[in-house]
Amino acid sequence: MTVPTGEQIETGAEATAPATALQPVRPQRRTLLGYLFMPAFLALVLLVLYLYVNSQDLDSIERRALDFGDLLDSIWRHVQITVVTTVFVILIAVPLGILLTRSFAGGIRPPVLAISNIGVAVPTIAVLALMAVAWGFLGFTAAVVALVAYTVLPVLRNTMVGLQQVDENILEAGRGMGISKLGVLTRIELPLAVPIILAGVRTALVINVGAATLATYIAAGGLGDVIVAGLSTNRITVQIAGGVLTAVLALLVDYIAGIAEDVLRPKGL
């Protein structure tokens, strides 16, 4: 299945979607070995991190920053921010992407796409600072709002491109069989667009894991607390622990999202 290039997507003076979509990274289903490799690799990384930390002569500040219970709380908070943000991104971007691919939405398509691009262009830390300074908006909710604005574009872009790459002949055949417009959308267009949409969701998840570390600056918690604690006290071991845990979480989220792609991809694609 071929995804249109930027020239095919953009016609005349009016752009119908961003230039390209993020492609599914696994066009074929993985083997059992492929499924087992990543968990084994991440377990090894965590074991090496554990051995490294325990080999260090930690002072009281480092022991407090690397307390196991506090680390679990930070990881759980990070996961909450990431999952909630991604759920809202899906709830906003997928319906909006469907709407913008309908023929009647030509007039609102350019401004909506421009706004979504602004969310990516502005650094996450700037959005967080705006909420904290201008609106006095702090905590979990502020982090979710900022990250939604930052990661909505990949899912919106892939939803639009995924729907637009469906062969018009297939749609005409469905209409010729008496299927309603809604039926064509739900039974033909969306199933065929699923792999590309899921690729966008997967990208948004990984972006959220990294960007969520900045949520510490507005008192939202997460692994950013560990990293900043190491930076502010100049404790290299704490910095390494926070950075490695964030990287492991990002890889784990990407791995789980990859499994979801394999499971949800329609058979035959």
C-alpha positions as CSV (number, residue, x, y, z in Angstrom):
1,M,0.0,0.0,0.0
2,T,1.6,3.3,-1.1
3,V,1.4,6.5,0.9
4,P,1.0,9.6,-1.2
5,T,4.0,11.9,-1.4
6,G,3.8,15.6,-0.5
7,E,3.0,16.5,-4.1
8,Q,0.1,14.1,-4.2
9,I,-1.3,15.3,-1.0
10,E,-1.0,19.0,-1.7
11,T,-3.0,20.3,-4.7
12,G,-3.5,23.9,-5.9
13,A,-3.0,26.6,-3.3
14,E,-4.7,24.6,-0.6
15,A,-2.9,21.9,1.4
16,T,-5.1,18.9,2.4
17,A,-2.6,17.4,4.8
18,P,1.0,17.7,6.0
19,A,3.6,16.6,3.5
20,T,4.2,13.0,4.7
21,A,3.0,10.5,7.2
22,L,5.0,8.5,9.6
23,Q,5.1,5.0,8.2
24,P,4.5,1.8,10.1
25,V,7.9,0.5,11.1
26,R,7.0,-3.1,10.9
27,P,5.3,-4.1,7.6
28,Q,5.5,-7.7,8.6
29,R,4.5,-9.4,11.9
30,R,7.4,-10.3,14.1
31,T,8.6,-13.8,15.1
32,L,8.7,-15.1,18.7
33,L,12.4,-14.2,18.9
34,G,11.5,-10.6,17.8
35,Y,8.9,-10.3,20.6
36,L,11.4,-11.6,23.2
37,F,14.4,-9.6,22.3
38,M,13.3,-6.2,23.5
39,P,12.1,-7.3,27.0
40,A,15.3,-9.2,27.5
41,F,17.4,-6.3,26.4
42,L,15.6,-3.8,28.7
43,A,15.9,-6.3,31.6
44,L,19.7,-6.4,30.9
45,V,19.9,-2.6,30.9
46,L,18.1,-2.4,34.2
47,L,20.3,-5.0,35.7
48,V,23.4,-3.1,34.6
49,L,22.0,0.1,36.0
50,Y,21.3,-1.6,39.3
51,L,24.8,-3.1,39.6
52,Y,26.3,0.3,38.6
53,V,24.3,2.2,41.3
54,N,25.1,-0.4,44.0
55,S,28.8,-0.2,43.2
56,Q,28.9,3.5,43.9
57,D,29.6,5.0,47.3
58,L,26.4,7.0,47.6
59,D,26.0,9.9,49.9
60,S,22.8,10.8,51.8
61,I,21.5,13.0,48.9
62,E,22.0,10.3,46.3
63,R,20.4,7.6,48.5
64,R,17.4,9.9,49.0
65,A,17.1,10.7,45.3
66,L,17.4,7.0,44.3
67,D,15.1,5.6,47.0
68,F,13.4,2.6,45.4
69,G,9.9,3.6,46.5
70,D,10.3,7.2,45.2
71,L,11.6,5.9,41.9
72,L,8.6,3.7,41.5
73,D,6.3,6.7,42.3
74,S,8.1,8.8,39.7
75,I,7.9,6.1,37.0
76,W,4.2,5.6,37.7
77,R,3.6,9.3,37.5
78,H,5.5,9.4,34.2
79,V,3.4,6.6,32.8
80,Q,0.2,8.3,33.9
81,I,1.2,11.6,32.2
82,T,2.1,9.7,29.0
83,V,-1.0,7.5,28.8
84,V,-3.5,10.2,29.6
85,T,-1.9,12.6,27.1
86,T,-1.9,10.0,24.4
87,V,-5.6,9.1,25.0
88,F,-6.6,12.8,24.7
89,V,-4.4,13.1,21.5
90,I,-6.3,10.1,20.0
91,L,-9.7,11.4,21.0
92,I,-8.9,14.8,19.4
93,A,-6.7,14.0,16.4
94,V,-8.5,10.9,14.9
95,P,-12.0,12.5,14.7
96,L,-10.4,15.8,13.6
97,G,-8.4,14.0,10.9
98,I,-11.6,12.2,9.7
99,L,-13.4,15.5,9.6
100,L,-10.6,17.3,7.6
101,T,-10.6,14.6,4.9
102,R,-14.3,15.1,4.1
103,S,-15.0,17.2,1.1
104,F,-17.0,19.8,3.0
105,A,-14.0,20.6,5.2
106,G,-11.8,22.3,2.6
107,G,-12.3,25.7,4.0
108,I,-11.2,24.9,7.6
109,R,-8.4,22.5,6.6
110,P,-5.5,25.0,6.2
111,P,-6.1,27.0,9.5
112,V,-6.5,23.8,11.5
113,L,-3.3,22.3,10.1
114,A,-1.5,25.6,10.7
115,I,-2.5,25.6,14.3
116,S,-1.4,22.0,14.8
117,N,2.0,22.8,13.3
118,I,2.4,25.7,15.7
119,G,2.0,23.2,18.6
120,V,5.1,21.3,17.3
121,A,7.1,24.4,16.4
122,V,6.8,25.9,19.9
123,P,9.1,24.0,22.4
124,T,7.2,22.1,25.1
125,I,9.1,24.0,27.9
126,A,7.7,27.3,26.4
127,V,4.1,26.0,26.6
128,L,4.7,24.8,30.2
129,A,6.2,28.2,31.1
130,L,3.3,30.0,29.5
131,M,0.8,28.1,31.6
132,A,2.8,28.5,34.8
133,V,3.6,32.3,34.4
134,A,0.7,33.7,32.5
135,W,-2.1,31.5,33.8
136,G,-0.8,30.1,37.0
137,F,-1.5,26.7,35.7
138,L,0.6,24.0,37.4
139,G,0.5,20.2,38.0
140,F,-0.7,17.1,36.2
141,T,-3.4,18.9,34.1
142,A,-1.0,21.5,32.9
143,A,1.5,18.9,31.7
144,V,-1.2,17.0,29.9
145,V,-2.5,20.1,28.1
146,A,1.0,21.1,27.0
147,L,1.9,17.6,25.8
148,V,-1.4,17.2,23.9
149,A,-0.6,20.5,22.0
150,Y,2.9,19.2,21.3
151,T,2.0,15.7,20.0
152,V,-1.3,16.0,18.3
153,L,0.2,16.6,14.9
154,P,1.7,13.1,14.2
155,V,-1.7,11.4,14.9
156,L,-3.6,14.1,13.0
157,R,-1.2,13.9,10.0
158,N,-1.3,10.1,9.8
159,T,-5.0,9.9,10.2
160,M,-5.5,12.3,7.2
161,V,-2.9,10.6,5.0
162,G,-4.1,7.1,6.0
163,L,-7.6,8.0,4.9
164,Q,-6.5,9.8,1.7
165,Q,-4.3,6.9,0.5
166,V,-7.3,4.5,0.2
167,D,-8.0,3.7,-3.4
168,E,-11.0,5.7,-4.7
169,N,-12.0,2.6,-6.8
170,I,-12.5,0.7,-3.6
171,L,-14.7,3.4,-2.1
172,E,-16.7,3.6,-5.3
173,A,-17.2,-0.2,-5.2
174,G,-18.5,0.1,-1.6
175,R,-20.9,2.8,-2.6
176,G,-22.0,0.8,-5.6
177,M,-22.9,-2.0,-3.2
178,G,-25.3,0.3,-1.4
179,I,-23.1,1.0,1.6
180,S,-23.8,4.4,3.2
181,K,-21.1,7.1,3.6
182,L,-20.8,6.2,7.3
183,G,-20.5,2.5,6.4
184,V,-17.8,3.2,3.8
185,L,-15.9,5.2,6.4
186,T,-16.1,2.7,9.2
187,R,-16.0,-0.5,7.2
188,I,-13.5,0.4,4.4
189,E,-11.6,3.6,5.0
190,L,-10.7,3.4,8.6
191,P,-9.6,-0.3,8.6
192,L,-7.3,0.3,5.6
193,A,-5.9,3.4,7.4
194,V,-5.3,1.6,10.7
195,P,-1.6,0.8,10.1
196,I,-0.7,4.4,9.3
197,I,-2.8,5.8,12.1
198,L,-1.2,3.5,14.6
199,A,2.3,4.6,13.4
200,G,1.3,8.1,14.4
201,V,0.0,7.0,17.8
202,R,3.2,5.1,18.4
203,T,5.3,8.1,17.6
204,A,3.2,10.3,19.9
205,L,3.7,7.9,22.7
206,V,7.4,7.9,22.4
207,I,7.5,11.7,22.1
208,N,5.3,12.0,25.2
209,V,7.7,9.9,27.3
210,G,10.6,12.1,26.5
211,A,8.8,15.4,26.8
212,A,7.1,14.4,30.0
213,T,10.4,14.8,31.8
214,L,9.9,18.6,31.5
215,A,6.7,18.3,33.5
216,T,8.9,18.4,36.7
217,Y,9.2,22.2,36.1
218,I,5.5,22.7,36.7
219,A,5.3,20.3,39.7
220,A,3.7,17.5,37.7
221,G,6.2,14.9,38.8
222,G,7.6,12.0,36.8
223,L,11.2,10.9,36.0
224,G,12.1,14.5,35.4
225,D,12.2,14.9,39.2
226,V,15.0,12.4,39.3
227,I,17.0,14.0,36.5
228,V,16.6,17.6,37.8
229,A,17.5,16.4,41.3
230,G,20.8,15.1,39.9
231,L,21.4,18.2,37.9
232,S,20.7,20.6,40.7
233,T,22.9,18.8,43.2
234,N,25.6,17.8,40.6
235,R,25.2,14.1,41.3
236,I,26.2,12.2,38.1
237,T,24.9,8.9,39.4
238,V,21.4,10.3,39.9
239,Q,21.4,11.9,36.5
240,I,22.4,8.6,34.8
241,A,19.8,6.7,36.7
242,G,17.0,9.1,35.7
243,G,18.1,9.3,32.1
244,V,18.4,5.5,31.7
245,L,15.0,4.9,33.3
246,T,13.5,7.4,30.9
247,A,15.1,5.7,27.9
248,V,14.0,2.3,29.1
249,L,10.4,3.5,29.6
250,A,10.4,5.0,26.1
251,L,11.7,1.8,24.5
252,L,9.2,-0.3,26.5
253,V,6.3,2.0,25.4
254,D,7.5,1.7,21.8
255,Y,7.7,-2.1,22.2
256,I,4.1,-2.3,23.6
257,A,2.8,0.0,20.8
258,G,4.5,-2.2,18.2
259,I,2.6,-5.2,19.6
260,A,-0.6,-3.2,19.3
261,E,0.2,-2.4,15.7
262,D,0.7,-6.1,15.0
263,V,-2.5,-7.1,16.7
264,L,-4.7,-4.3,15.4
265,R,-3.4,-4.3,11.8
266,P,-6.2,-5.8,9.6
267,K,-5.3,-9.2,8.2
268,G,-3.9,-9.1,4.7
269,L,-2.2,-5.7,5.1
